[in-house]
Amino acid sequence: MRNVLLIIFTFVLSIPMAYAMGEKDEYKLVWKEDFKGRSIDNDKWSKITRGKSDWNKYMSSHESLYEIKKGKLILHGVVNNGIEPNDTARFLTGGVFTKGKFTMRHGKVEVRAKLEAAQGAWPAIWMLPEKGKWPNAGEIDILERLNHDDFVYQTVHTYYTHILKEKKNPPHTAKAKINPDGYNVYGVEILPDKIVFSVNGKVTHTYPKIDTDKEGQFPFGTPYYILIDMQIEGAWVGKANIEELPVKMMIDWVKVYERKN
């Protein structure tokens, strides 16, 4: 009887492990960036150009904002104290994206990153559709960190959440605890029926596709590209304390997986 119980107990314990291994085996690595070169790989990345939105109004291509060092991409956010004499922007920030160079539909993205804190700092890693109007075509925010927070926001934006204001059915955003002073692995899994966020391999938030007669609840599944940017100030993050600047974000690697089937 003791041997029978031992066999049953061993089998039960093996189920979660087998399931976890099976989940891992469903994916294959299809794209990777580990920043081993001396400069940004222009076949993979482009510098984000300036725009009129809060998130890109200080973007600049100035070389001092971009650094590859010891296998890390470092994006800087600084006060424009004569760095760009002909640029009237108060701050300058660096950011890169894969727009027009790499996209994914369904699969998993993981990014290992370290985010410096400062009042007014707003680093983000996120995804946008290659085609389509915002917010109808969707947006996936793998992480946004504000100021000195010891957590990040992980969010989806759609016509359903932004225009129709359906932000709680289902919840479109969540806070996830991080190691605020070190590297963390931030992830998102885009599936036909849900978006699954994670930090350091632990699921932190799930946004499911639901049955609804309201427009635009789940537009995901079209080609999306990756954005990584060091932002400063904005209506959400608030004003910057220039005494806490410059600030930077360090990216160790980016990995993209697709399902084998």
C-alpha positions as CSV (number, residue, x, y, z in Angstrom):
1,M,0.0,0.0,0.0
2,R,2.9,2.3,0.8
3,N,4.4,1.7,-2.6
4,V,1.1,2.5,-4.3
5,L,0.7,5.7,-2.4
6,L,4.3,6.7,-3.3
7,I,3.7,6.1,-7.0
8,I,0.5,8.2,-6.9
9,F,2.2,11.0,-5.0
10,T,5.1,11.0,-7.5
11,F,2.8,11.1,-10.5
12,V,0.8,14.0,-9.0
13,L,3.9,16.0,-8.3
14,S,5.1,15.5,-11.9
15,I,2.0,16.9,-13.5
16,P,2.9,20.7,-13.0
17,M,6.5,20.1,-14.1
18,A,5.4,18.2,-17.2
19,Y,2.9,20.9,-18.0
20,A,5.5,23.7,-17.6
21,M,7.9,21.8,-19.8
22,G,5.2,21.3,-22.4
23,E,4.4,25.0,-22.4
24,K,8.1,25.8,-22.9
25,D,8.4,23.2,-25.7
26,E,5.5,24.9,-27.6
27,Y,7.7,27.8,-28.6
28,K,10.7,28.3,-30.8
29,L,13.1,31.3,-30.8
30,V,12.7,33.2,-34.0
31,W,14.3,36.5,-33.4
32,K,16.9,37.7,-30.9
33,E,18.9,40.9,-30.2
34,D,21.7,40.7,-27.6
35,F,23.5,43.9,-28.6
36,K,26.9,42.4,-29.1
37,G,28.0,44.8,-31.8
38,R,29.6,48.3,-31.4
39,S,26.5,50.2,-32.6
40,I,22.8,49.7,-33.1
41,D,22.0,47.1,-35.8
42,N,20.2,49.1,-38.4
43,D,18.8,46.0,-40.0
44,K,16.8,45.4,-36.8
45,W,16.2,48.8,-35.3
46,S,15.4,52.4,-36.2
47,K,15.6,55.5,-34.0
48,I,12.2,56.8,-33.0
49,T,11.5,60.2,-34.5
50,R,9.9,63.1,-32.7
51,G,6.2,63.5,-32.6
52,K,3.5,65.6,-30.9
53,S,2.4,63.0,-28.3
54,D,3.6,63.0,-24.7
55,W,5.6,59.8,-25.3
56,N,7.6,61.1,-28.3
57,K,7.8,64.9,-28.1
58,Y,11.4,64.8,-26.8
59,M,12.7,62.0,-29.0
60,S,16.0,62.8,-30.7
61,S,18.5,60.9,-32.9
62,H,21.5,62.6,-31.2
63,E,24.3,60.0,-30.8
64,S,24.8,60.8,-27.1
65,L,21.4,59.3,-26.3
66,Y,22.3,55.9,-27.7
67,E,25.0,53.6,-26.4
68,I,26.1,50.0,-26.9
69,K,28.3,48.9,-24.0
70,K,29.2,45.5,-22.7
71,G,26.4,43.9,-24.6
72,K,23.7,46.4,-23.4
73,L,21.7,49.0,-25.2
74,I,21.6,52.1,-23.1
75,L,19.0,54.8,-23.9
76,H,19.4,58.2,-22.2
77,G,17.1,60.9,-21.2
78,V,18.8,64.3,-20.5
79,V,18.2,68.0,-20.1
80,N,19.0,69.8,-23.3
81,N,21.8,72.0,-22.0
82,G,23.3,72.9,-25.3
83,I,23.5,69.3,-26.5
84,E,21.5,70.2,-29.6
85,P,21.9,74.0,-29.9
86,N,19.3,74.3,-32.7
87,D,16.8,72.1,-30.9
88,T,14.4,74.1,-28.6
89,A,13.2,71.0,-26.7
90,R,13.8,71.2,-23.0
91,F,14.6,67.4,-22.8
92,L,16.1,64.9,-25.2
93,T,15.3,61.2,-25.1
94,G,16.4,58.1,-27.0
95,G,14.2,55.3,-28.3
96,V,14.3,52.5,-30.9
97,F,11.7,50.4,-32.7
98,T,11.5,47.6,-35.2
99,K,8.8,49.2,-37.4
100,G,9.2,48.2,-41.0
101,K,11.9,45.7,-40.1
102,F,10.4,43.0,-37.8
103,T,6.8,42.2,-36.6
104,M,5.1,39.3,-35.0
105,R,1.4,38.2,-34.9
106,H,1.1,35.4,-32.3
107,G,3.9,34.4,-29.9
108,K,5.9,35.7,-27.0
109,V,8.2,38.6,-26.5
110,E,10.7,38.8,-23.6
111,V,13.0,41.7,-22.7
112,R,15.6,41.8,-20.0
113,A,15.9,45.4,-18.8
114,K,17.0,47.7,-16.0
115,L,15.2,51.0,-15.5
116,E,16.7,53.9,-13.7
117,A,14.3,56.0,-11.6
118,A,13.8,59.7,-11.5
119,Q,10.9,62.1,-11.0
120,G,9.4,62.5,-14.5
121,A,11.1,59.4,-15.9
122,W,8.7,57.2,-18.0
123,P,10.6,54.3,-19.6
124,A,8.4,52.0,-21.7
125,I,8.6,48.7,-23.7
126,W,5.6,48.2,-25.9
127,M,4.1,47.1,-29.2
128,L,2.0,48.8,-31.9
129,P,0.4,47.4,-35.1
130,E,2.3,47.9,-38.4
131,K,-1.0,49.0,-40.0
132,G,-4.2,50.4,-38.6
133,K,-5.4,53.5,-36.8
134,W,-4.9,54.1,-33.1
135,P,-6.6,52.9,-30.9
136,N,-8.8,50.7,-33.2
137,A,-5.8,48.5,-34.1
138,G,-4.7,48.1,-30.5
139,E,-1.6,48.8,-28.4
140,I,0.2,46.4,-26.0
141,D,2.3,48.0,-23.2
142,I,4.7,45.3,-21.9
143,L,5.8,47.8,-19.3
144,E,5.6,51.4,-18.3
145,R,7.3,52.7,-15.2
146,L,6.6,56.1,-13.6
147,N,9.0,58.1,-11.5
148,H,10.4,55.9,-8.5
149,D,7.6,53.3,-8.6
150,D,8.6,49.7,-7.5
151,F,6.1,48.3,-10.0
152,V,5.3,48.6,-13.6
153,Y,2.0,49.0,-15.5
154,Q,1.1,46.4,-18.1
155,T,-1.8,47.4,-20.3
156,V,-3.8,47.0,-23.5
157,H,-5.4,49.9,-25.3
158,T,-8.2,49.4,-27.9
159,Y,-11.2,51.1,-29.3
160,Y,-13.2,49.2,-26.7
161,T,-11.1,50.4,-23.7
162,H,-10.2,53.9,-24.9
163,I,-13.3,55.1,-26.9
164,L,-16.0,53.0,-25.3
165,K,-14.3,53.3,-21.8
166,E,-14.8,49.6,-21.2
167,K,-11.7,49.3,-18.9
168,K,-13.0,46.9,-16.3
169,N,-14.8,44.2,-18.3
170,P,-12.2,42.7,-18.5
171,P,-9.6,44.8,-16.7
172,H,-7.3,46.2,-19.3
173,T,-4.4,47.1,-17.0
174,A,-2.5,45.8,-13.9
175,K,0.4,46.7,-11.7
176,A,3.3,44.2,-11.4
177,K,6.0,44.3,-8.8
178,I,9.6,44.5,-9.9
179,N,13.1,44.7,-8.5
180,P,13.4,48.5,-8.9
181,D,17.2,48.5,-8.7
182,G,18.1,45.6,-10.9
183,Y,17.3,43.7,-14.1
184,N,13.9,42.2,-14.7
185,V,12.6,40.1,-17.6
186,Y,9.4,41.6,-18.9
187,G,7.2,39.5,-21.2
188,V,4.0,39.3,-23.1
189,E,2.3,36.4,-24.9
190,I,0.0,37.2,-27.7
191,L,-2.5,34.4,-28.3
192,P,-5.7,34.2,-30.5
193,D,-7.9,34.4,-27.3
194,K,-5.9,36.3,-24.8
195,I,-2.9,38.6,-24.0
196,V,-0.7,37.3,-21.1
197,F,1.8,39.5,-19.3
198,S,4.6,38.4,-17.1
199,V,7.6,39.6,-15.0
200,N,10.5,37.3,-14.4
201,G,8.6,34.3,-15.7
202,K,5.6,34.8,-13.5
203,V,2.2,35.7,-15.0
204,T,1.1,39.1,-13.8
205,H,-2.0,39.9,-15.9
206,T,-4.2,38.3,-18.5
207,Y,-6.5,40.2,-20.9
208,P,-8.9,37.7,-22.5
209,K,-11.0,37.9,-25.6
210,I,-14.7,37.9,-24.5
211,D,-18.1,37.6,-26.2
212,T,-19.5,41.1,-26.6
213,D,-21.5,43.0,-29.1
214,K,-19.4,46.1,-28.5
215,E,-16.8,47.1,-31.1
216,G,-13.1,46.6,-31.0
217,Q,-12.6,44.5,-27.8
218,F,-9.8,42.3,-29.2
219,P,-8.1,43.5,-32.3
220,F,-4.8,41.6,-31.7
221,G,-3.3,39.1,-34.0
222,T,-2.1,41.4,-36.8
223,P,1.6,42.2,-37.3
224,Y,3.0,44.2,-34.3
225,Y,6.4,45.8,-34.0
226,I,8.4,46.5,-30.8
227,L,9.2,49.9,-29.3
228,I,11.7,50.6,-26.5
229,D,12.0,54.2,-25.3
230,M,13.3,56.4,-22.5
231,Q,10.6,59.1,-22.0
232,I,10.5,62.2,-19.8
233,E,7.5,64.1,-18.6
234,G,3.9,63.9,-19.7
235,A,0.4,64.3,-18.4
236,W,0.5,60.9,-16.7
237,V,4.0,60.8,-15.2
238,G,4.1,64.5,-14.3
239,K,6.9,67.1,-14.3
240,A,10.5,66.1,-14.2
241,N,13.0,67.1,-11.4
242,I,16.0,68.2,-13.4
243,E,18.2,67.5,-10.4
244,E,17.5,63.8,-10.8
245,L,18.4,63.8,-14.5
246,P,20.0,62.4,-16.6
247,V,18.3,59.0,-16.5
248,K,18.7,55.9,-18.6
249,M,17.3,52.4,-19.3
250,M,19.6,49.4,-20.0
251,I,18.4,46.6,-22.3
252,D,20.3,43.3,-22.0
253,W,18.4,41.4,-24.6
254,V,15.2,41.0,-26.6
255,K,13.8,37.6,-27.6
256,V,10.8,36.7,-29.7
257,Y,9.3,33.2,-29.8
258,E,6.6,31.8,-32.1
259,R,4.5,28.8,-31.5
260,K,5.7,25.6,-33.2
261,N,2.3,24.8,-34.5
